[in-house]
Amino acid sequence: MLMNTTKFENNTRKFYGNIGKITLGLLVTAILTGLFFWFIIDIISDFTNFIPLFVFDRMKIPVCFTAGFLISAVIQFFRFTVVTVSSDTVCIKRLLKKYTFEIEKCYFFEKTEYKKHSISMLVFTRNKRYLILKDSVGKVRKIRLYSFSASGLYRLIDEIHKYETEAISNERKERVIRESWDSERRLDISVKSIVKCEWKKVWIIVSIWIGITVLLTILLVLTDNDAYHTLELVLMVLASFICVLEVPYELIRTVKNAKRCPEYLEFKGEHFMVGDDHFIVSDIVSLTMTSVDRKSNSIYPVQRYMIIKTDMAKYKYWFGSEASMTVKDYKKICAFIRQAFINYPHKLEFKGKRSWLNT
């Protein structure tokens, strides 16, 4: 599996573009550029007698695509981006550009822009990933990170946020802990509302799969053409198989998640309460949450989980999904937990990938 390259060096962490995306960009640009040169050479050969370097047609293809590959390689070389994160700065560097920002003076977050393109019957989505920062006076900078994958961008943001927490002065950390004893530090979670909204989304997904299966069954009965009959039979069997697996999975997962949703979060000094469960922050090995920046591009909303690991056990909690909790409310939960772990930022991790939920 091709991942974003991450390198540790002298108490800094470097993030590079995804090797697979760089290779794909190189090949696609090379092919498109080669086809463009081929088209231009054909036009020149049709309207003039001057065909430089192309005395024989057999030389046209290798020369056009070799030129396309070289141009594509130069473009990728100039776009290659390295982001270096240290305890006090974030440095974004390309061949001809370099940006350096102080972590204490800026707030960092990510943004991914999606744009659909279509060629004949083919539709594909292109995404552009950016690191966005807002300084103390409100000025916003938007810097594109070429060839970064979603998981790589999430890891980068997570690393920056860790250093943001570590950059908080000891006086402020002590004040937060002291105030947690003097006044109530509690965040209530509307479990009933979250579960109700989640069930609505689940019934929509279930209805879609059942509807597709029923529609294909009706078409199968009404179609007389043997060629279409075979195709519809295959599609109906496939849809039915997915429906048989998908419907119980969605129902069982939602029932389990509803039981995992805590009614409140609270902390007082080192004491961290998640519903009826009580933890000592210093005894927690790690706390992992779904990244607030993770978004879904399908009918399936991103499920938001929190996993707390101690020396004795692992605890899993659910905070709804995109369909049942707004980004604003989920950000409040993340900010609250950051405050609870203000003295232990290294124990916090916000992940955008799905695989960690199964660990």
N, C-alpha and C positions, 0 to 999 in steps of 0.2 A: 504494500500500500504506500502510495507516494504521499509524503507529508511535507508541511512547511519545515524547512531547515531551521533549527534553533541551536545557537552556540553560546556556551558560557565562557566568559573571558574576563579576568581581573574584576570580579564582582559586578560585571555587566552581563546583559543577555542580549544577543543579537538575533533578529528575526529576518528571514529571507523569504522570497516568493516561493510558491509551490513549484517543485520541479516538473510535475505533470502539466501544470498550466503554462509554464514557460515553454515546454516542448510543444504543446498543442498550439500555442500562439505562434511559435516559430514555423511550424508546418503549415498552418492555415494561411499566414501572411505570405509565406514562400509560394504556395500554390496560387493564391489570388494574384500576387505580383507577376508570377510566371505566365498565367493566363492573360493578364493585361498586356505584357510584352508580346506575347504570341499574337494577340488581336491587333496590336499596333503594326507589327511586322507584316501581317496579312494585308492590312490596309495599304501599307507602303508598297508591297509587291503588286497589288492590284492596280494601283494608279500611277506607278512610276517604274522605271527600269533600274532604279538604283536600290539595290538590296545589300547593304554592307554586311559582311561576314556571313551571309546566308546564301552562299553559292549553291549549296545542296540542301534540299528540304530536310534531310536526315539530321542536319546540324541545328535545326530550328528548336526542337524540343529541349535538348540538353543545355543549349546556351540560354534560352529563355528562363528555364527553371533554375539553372545555376545562378543566374543574375538575381532571380527572385529570392533564392535562399540566402545569398550574400546580403541583399538589402534587408531581409527579415532578421538576419543575425545582427546586423548593425542596430536595427530598431530595438531588438530585445536587449542588446548590450547597453544602449543609452537609457532604457527604461528600468533596468535592473535596480531594485530598491532594497536597501538595508536599513532596518530600524534598530538602533541601539538604545537599550533602556538601562539606565544606571539609577543609583539612589536619589539623584537630584536632577537629572536631565533626561530628555528624550531627543535623540538625534536621528533625523531621517535623511538619508544620503542616496543620491543618484550620481551618475557620472559628472554632470554639469551643475547639479544643484545640491545644496545642503541646508537643512533647517535644524536649528537647535532651540529647544524650549525648556524652561525650568518647570519642574513638576509642581513646585509650591505655588507658582503664579498662574497656572492654567488648569482647566478642567478638560479631561479628554474623554471622548466617546467615539463610537464608530457609526458609519452609515453605509448601506449597500443600496445602490440604485439598479433597478431591473428594467430592461428594455427588450421588447419582443421584436424579432425580425422574421420575415417570411420570404422564402424563395419557392415560387410555384406552390406546391402542396406542403412543403416542409416549413415548420415553425420552430424556431429555437430562441432561447432567452440568453441575453448577454448581461452580465452584471459588472458593475464597477464598484470597487470597495475603497472607502475613504477613511482616513483618520481625521477627525474634526476636533478642534480645540477652541476653547473660549477663555480669553484672558481676564484679568481682574477688572478691566474697564469695559468688558462686554464685547470686545472685538472677536469675531469668529474667523478662523482659518480652516480651509478645507484642502487636504493634501491627499492625492490619489496614491494608493498602494498597489502598484501593478503586480499581477499574478499571485496575489495573496488569496488563499482560500478562506472560507468562512471560519473553519476551526482555527486556522492560524491567526486570524484577526481577533477572535475571541481570546486566545491565549495572550496575545499582545495587550489587549485592553485589560485583561485580568492582571497581568504583570505590572502595568502602569498603576492600576488602582491599588495594588499592594504597596507600592512605593509611595503613593499619595497618602495612604494611611500611616505609613512609617514616618513620613515627613511631618506629621502633626507633632507639635511641641509637647514635651512631657507635662508642662503646666496645663495644657488643654486636655490631655488624656486624664490627668488626675482630677480635673474639674468635672469631666463627664462621669467618671466613676463616683465621685463624691455626690454629684447631683442625683445619680441613680439611687443613692441611699436616702437622700433628703426628700426627693419627690418621686412619684410613681413613673417608672419607665415601662409603659405597657402599650402594646399595639393590638387592638382587637381585630379579629378577622371574621367577616360575615360568611360563615360556613354555609348557611341555608341558601343564601343568594348565589354563592359560587356553585354549589351542587345543582341547584335548579337550572342555572344557565348551561351548565355542562351537560345535563341530561337532554336539554333542547338540542344541543349540537350533536349529541350521540344519536338521537332519533332521526335527525336529518341525514347523517351518514348512513345509518341502517336503512332508511327509506330509499336512499339513492341506489344502494346495492340490490335491494329487493326489487325496486322498480326496473333496474337494468335486466335482472334475471327474468322477470315476468314479461317484459317487452320482447326479449329475445325468444322466449318460449312462444309467444303469440305469433311472431314473425316466422318461426319454424313451422308452426301449424299451418299458416296461411300460404307459405311459399311452395310453389310447384317445381321450380327450376332446381334440378339436381345439384348443379354447381353451387348455387347460393345456399341450397339446403345443407350441404356438407359444411360450408363455412359457418352458417348460423348454428349448426349443431355443435361445432367445436367451440364457438364463442359462448354458447349457452352453458355447456359443460364447464368451461373455465369460469364464467361468472358465477355459476352455482357453487363451484368449489370454493371460490373466494368468499361468497356469501355465507356458506356453512362455517367457514373459519372466522370470518371477520365479525359477524354479528355476535356470537358468544364472546369473542375476545373483547369487543368494545363494551358489552354489558358487564362482564366480569371485572374488567379493569376499572370501570367507573364506580362500581360498588366498592371495590377495594380502596380506590382513591378517596372516596367520600369518607371512609373510616380513618384515613390517614391525615385528613385536613384538621389542623389544630384550631381551637377557638381563639387563641391569643398567644402572643409572644411577650415575654417580660424579662428584664434583667435588673439585678441589684448587685453592684460590685462584680464579684466573680460568679454570682449565681445567675444561671440562664434557664428560664422556664419556657418550654414549648408545650402548651396545653397542660396536661397532667404530668408530663415528664420533667424532671429536674436534673440539671447538669451543673457541674463546676467547670467553668471555661478553661481553667488551666489543666484539667484532666481530659479534655476533649483532644483527640488526636488530630482530627480534621473535620471541617464542615464544608461540604460541597453543594453548590446550588446551580440550577439551570441559569445560564446567563440571561440577563434582561434584554440583551441585544439579539438573542436568537429568534428568528421569525420563520414562519412556515409559508411555502409557496403552493400548498395544496389545500384540499378540503379538511385535512387533518391538522387541528391546531397544535401548537407546541405545548406539551405538558410541562409544568414547572414543579420540580422536586427539590427537596433538601435532604441530604444524607449526612447524619452525624455519626462519626466513628469514635468509639472509645476503646480502651484496652479490653473491655469485657464484651461489647456487643456493637451492633450497627442498627441505627434507627432511621427509618425512612418516612418523610412527610411530604404532603402534596399541597400546593398552593394554587390549584385550579389550572387553567390554560389560557391561551389567548382569547378563547371564546367566553370564558367565565370571569376573568379578572383583567382589568385594564393595565396597560404598561405603567401608568402613573401609580396605581396602587401597588403593583409588584415592586416598583422602584422604592416605594416607601418601606416595604419589607426588607429589601436588600440594604437600604441605608440604615435601618434599625439594627440589623444584624452586624453591620460594620461597626456601629457604635458599641454594641455588646462585646465585640472582639477587638476593640481599639488598641489593646495592649498585645494582641496576638494576631496581627494581620497575616502572618505566614501560615496560619491554620485555615484561612479562608481560601476557597477556590470557586470561581464561577465558570462553568463549562458550557460550551455551545453544542458539543457533540452528544449523540444519543447513546452511544455504547456504554458510557460510564454508569448509566442507570441500572445496568444488569450486573454490575460488579458487587 
